[in-house]
Amino acid sequence: MQTPHLALLSGRSSGVPPLSRDPKSPPESKWRYDEALAKRRCERSLRASGHPNIYMDPQLYEKYSRQILFTEIGEAGQLRLLEARAALVGCGALGTALANLLVRAGLGSLRIIDRDFVEPSNLQRQTLFVEADARDVLPKAVAAERRLRAINSGVEIEGVVADLGPHNAEELLASYALILDGTDNFETRCLLNDAAVKLGVPWIYAAAVSSYGVTMTILPGVTACLACLVRTPAQQGVEETCDTVGVLSAAAGVIASIQAAEAIKLLVGKREALHGRLVSFDVWSGRFQAIRVARNPDCVTCARREFRYLEGEAQPRLTLCGRDSVQIHEHGRRLDLAALGRRLQPTAAEVRSNDFLLRFRVPPYEMTVFADGRAIVKGTRDPGVARSLYARYIGA
C-alpha cells in the first residue's frame, strides 16, 4: 500500500534536489540545486533498489536530505523507508520516544496499539504528550496519533485503543513488516514474541525502568527469541516497575534510540548492520553491556513452536468476582508481601498487610494481593484495567 508522503513519478524525473556548487559562479555566490546531478544520483540509487523509473519528489528529498546523505541509507534506503509499515505496541516512555524518531525519519505507516490513557505522572518521560492530554484524559493512542500527524503529516498514523491479547494479537500485527516493543510488562512481551515467531515477523524487544534499559532485535528463525533468553518467566517474584522504583526519561530515550536505529536498518534492508546482541545501558552509572544470546535448540517457542501466550495458556486467568471487582489468578508465583509493601509505600495509599495478604489503594481502585500471586482489583469490572494495574504495581 502506498503511503501518503511518497510522491512517485514514472518516466522523466522532476529532479531530486541535492545541493551542489556551480563551478562557473563566483566564490561568494550561494549554493543551488543541480538538476542534472540530482537526476544522475537518483537514477543510480534507484537502479540499485530495483525501481529505475520511480523518483522521489524534490520536496521530500529536501525534507529527508540529511538522512539521505548518510551513505548507509541514501535515496534508495529512504524510498524503502517511506513505503515501510511497522506496528508499535505500547505508547509510554519507550513508545513515545521511538514513535517520534521513526515518524520524523519518514517511516511510511505506523500503527500504535495502547490500552491506557494519559495521566499527569506520564508527562515527565512520555514525550508526545502535553498537559492538555492529561487534563482531557485522552487515550494514549489517540493523543500520540494527533501529535505525530502534526510532526509529519505525510506519515500514515493509526492509533488503536485496545488491550493487545491472545484474541486480537495476530489480527492487529499480521500485516506489518516490523513489530516494536513499547510495552510495560513481561506478559505482553511474551505474547509479542509468540505472535512474531508464529507470523515470521522481526520484532525489537525493549524495556526501561529506574535508570537502565535493555533491548534486543529478534529475527524469527535466525536469532534467539525472547523465550530463549528468559527460560522460566513465571518463576519470578516481585518485579521492579516504573510505578514502584520510578524511571528516568533519559534511560527510555537511550533505549528507544537504539531501537529506532535497529528498526531503520531492518526497514531499509541493511540486516547485516544489526548489532546482534542483548544491549543494556544504565544512564546513571554509565555502564554499558552487550552480549550475544545463543538460540535454545529446545526453545518452547521458536524450536517447538508452542505458543502458550498466544493461545492464552500462560497468561493469568481473570474472573469477575463480586459486584465491582476482577480477580487475577497467577500461575506458580510467590510474592514477598513485606518487600512489596515497602516498595509500594511511596506510591500507594493505605498500604496494609498481614501474614496472608497485602492491601493498598490507588484511587479509585483497591488492590488485595496474596502471597501466591493472586490479586483482587476492586473498583472495576474491566479485565484490561485490572491487568494493567497488576502489571504496574506487582509486575507481570
N, C-alpha and C positions, 0 to 999 in steps of 0.2 A: 504494500500500500504506500502510495506516495505521500510524503509528509508536507505540511503547508509551506515550509520555508525553502523548499527545494525547487527553484525555478529552472527547469531543464529545457533546453532548446535543442532541436535537431538541425543538422545541416550546418550552415555558416555560423561561426561563433560571433556573439555580440561583444566579445572581449572580456578577458579576465584581468583585472587591473593591478598588477604589481607595480611598485614604484621603481622607476629607472631614470637614469640621468641622460639627457640629450648631449652627446659629445660635442656638438657644434654650439651649444649655448655657452654664454659667458659664465665664469665661476660663480657670480653672485645670483644666477637665476635659480628659480625654485625647481624642485623635483616635479616630474609629471608622469602620467601613465604612458607606457609604451605599448600600444595596441598589438604590434607585430610580435614583440617579445612575449606578451601575455598569451597570444594565440599559440606560439610555439611551445611555451611551457605547459599550457593546459593540454594541448594535443598529446604531448609526450607522456604526461602523467595519466591521461585518460586512456591512451593505448595500453598502458601497463595495467590499468584497472579493468580492462575488458569493455569499456564504454567509449569507443573512439568518436562517436558522433553526439556526445552529450557534453554540455558545457555549463559551468556554474555562472549564475547571474553575477554581473560586476558588483552589485551592492552586497551580495552575500560574500563574495571574495574579500571585499574590504572589511566586512564585519568580522570575519574569521582569519584575517590576514596574518596576525601574529602567531596563530596556531598553525596555519598552513606553512609558515616559514620554518617551523620545526620539521626537519627533514624526515623524521620517522613517521610523520603524518602526511604532510604535503597535500596537494589538491586531491589526489586520488583517495587518500585516507579521509579527508574532510567530507568528500562526497559519500563515502560509505557511512560515516557517522551521521550525516544528515538523513540517511534512509534507515537508520538502525532503530530498533524498538527494544525497550527494557521495562521491566516491572520492578518497582520498589515496594517492599513490604515493611511498613513501619515508618512513621514520619515524626520521630523525636529528634534528639540531638544529632545522631548519626544520619538519619534520613534527610533532615532538612539541609544539612551541610552538603551531603552527597548530591541531592537533587539540584541544589543551587549550582554546584560545579558542573554537572553534566548538562544542565539546560543552557548555561552560559557557553559551554563548549560546542553546542549545536547538535545535541542528541535529537534524532528525528521525532521520537514518540516516547513518552514516559507515562506509565500507569502507576499511581500512588494508592496503595491499599492501607488503610488505617482505621481502627475502631474507636479511637479516643477523641477527646475534644480539648481545645486549648485552655490552659489554666495559667494564672499569673506566675506560678513557680516554673513554668516552661520557658519563660522569656529569657532567662539567664543564659540559656545554651541552645535553644531551638531557633535557629537564626532566620527562619522565614516568617516568624510570627511577630505581631506587634500588640500593644496593649489593647487596641480595639478588638482584636480577635478574641482575647481572653474575656473582655467585658461582654462581648456578644455570645460567648460560649460556642464559638464556631467549631464544627468538626475539623480536625487537623487536615484531613484530605481536601476539604473544601477550601480552607484558608491557604493551604500550600498551592493548590491549583490557581487560585486568584493571584497570589504573589508571583508565581513563576510565569504566568501569562504576561504580567506586567514587565518582568525581567526580559523575556524573549518571546514575543508574540508569534514567532514562526514555529515554535515547537508545539507539537500536539500533546497537550497535557490532559490527563483524565484522572480526577480524584474519585476514588471508590471508598465510600464509607461502609466498611464491612469488617467483620471478625473473621480473618482467614482461619479455616478449619478443614478437617478431613472432607467435609461435604462440599466445599467450593474451591479448594486449592488448585486442582487441575484445571478447572474451568477458568479461573482468574489468571493463571500463569502460562497456559499451554501455548499461546500464540506469540510469545516473546522470546527473543534471542538470548536474553540475559536476565537473571534474577538477582536482585540486590537486597542484602540484609540490612534493614534499619530497625529491627525488632528489639524488644527489651526483655525477652525471656527465652529460656532454652527450649521450652516446649515447642514454641513456634519455629525456632531454628531447626529442630529435628524434623518437624513437618516439612519445612522448606527443603531440607536435604532429601527426604523421601521423594517429594514431588520432582525435584530437579533430576535425581538419579533415574526415576521412572520415565520422565519425559526426555532424558538425554540433553538437558539444557544446562550450560555453565551457570554457576552462581558464586557470589562472593560473600563469604561469611565474615561478620564483624561484630564486635561488642566493645563497649566502653563503660567503665564505672570508676568512681573515685578519680585518680589521676592517670590511669593507664587504660590501654585498649589493645585488642588483638584483631587480626584479620588474616584470612586465607582464601585464595582463589581455588575453587573446586571445579574440575573438568570431569564429569562422569565418564567412567571407563578409562581415564588417563591418569588422574591423580587420586590420592587418598580422598575419601569423603569425610563428612563430619563424624559419621559413626565409626570410621577407622580411628579418628583422633580421640573420641570420647567413647570408650567401650561400654561403660555402665553408668549413664547419666542418672538413672533412677536411685542410685545409692547415696547421692549427696545429701547433706543436711541443710542447715540454713545457708542460703545463698546471698552474697552481697548484691544489693540493688541500688539504683540511684536514689530510691526513697529511704534507704537505711544508712548508706555511707556517703551519699552525695556523688556528684560528678563535675569535673571541670570541663568547661566548654572547649578549652584547648586540647584536651585528650580526645574528645569526639572529633574535633577539627583535623587533628593529625591522622587519625584512622580513616576518616572519610576521604581525606586527600589521597591516601594510599589506595583506597577502594576505587576512587574516581580514575586514577591513573591506570589501574588494572582493568577497569571497565573499558576505557578508551582503547587500550591495547587490544582487547578482545574484539571490540566492535569495528576497529579499522583493519583487522586481520593480521595483527602482529603478535600471535601467540608465543612466538619464540622469545619475546621480550618479557614475558611474565616472570615474576621473581621465584615462583615455585616453592614458597616457604610459608610457614606459620610465622607471622611477624607480630611482635609485641613491642610496645613503647610506653614508658612511664614519663610523662612530661614534667613531673615534679623532681624525680631523681635523675632524669636524663638517661635512664638505662634503656638500651635498645637490644632486642634479641631477634634472631631469625633462624629457624630450624626447619630442616626438611622432614616431612612426615611420610613414612612409607605406607603403602596400601596394605591393608589387612587381608590376606588371601581368604580368610574365613569371615569377612565382614558381613554382618547380618543384612546390611542394606545393599552395598554395591557388589558383593560377591554372591550372596544367597538370594538377593533381590526379594527380601521380605520387608514390606513397607508397613511396619506396625503403627507408626504415627499417622500415615496417610489413611490407613484402614480404621483408625480410631481406637486401636487396641492398647496403645501405650499411653494415651492421654488420660488424665484423671477424669473419672466419671462425675457428672454433675447431676444432682437431682434437686427438685424443688421440695422444700420442707417447710411446713408452717404456712402462714399467710403471706409473708413478705421476706422469704429467705431462700438462699440457694446453698446446698451442701456440696462440697467438693471432696471426692474420695480419692486420695493419692494412693500410689502403689509402692509399697516397700520403702517408705521413707521414715526416718527417725529424726525428730527435731529436739534440740536442746532448748527447752522453753525458757530457761533462765537467761541463756545467752541471747535468745531472740528478744526477750523482754527488755534487756539492757540496750540492745540495738534500736529498739523502737521508741525508747523514752524521748529522744529529741524530736521525733516527728509525729508521733501518735498521741492521742489523748486518753486519759483514764486507763493506763496500762495496768492490768491486774493479773495475777497468776497464782496457781496452787500446784500441787504435785501432778495434776491431771490435765490442766488446760491453761491457756493464756487468753485473756480477752482485752481488746482495745478498741478505741473508736477513731474512725477517720470520717468525720461528719460529711454526709448524713448517714454513714454506714457504721455498723458494728461488726467486728470480726471475732470469732471464737476459734482458736486453733488448738488442736490436740497433738500429743507427742508422736502419734503415728502419721502425722501429716494431714489428717482430715481437718476440714475447716467448715464453719458455717458463717455465711455472709448475710447479715440481716440488713434490710433496707432496700433490697432489690429482688426482682424475680427474673432478671436478665442474666443468663449464664455467662454471656460475654463480659458483662460488668464484673461479675464475681471472679471470673478467671483473671481479668486484668488486675483487680485488687490483690488477688493471691500472688500473682507474679511480681507485683510492685513491692509488696511488703514481706513476703515469705521467700519468693524466688521460685521459678518454675522448674 
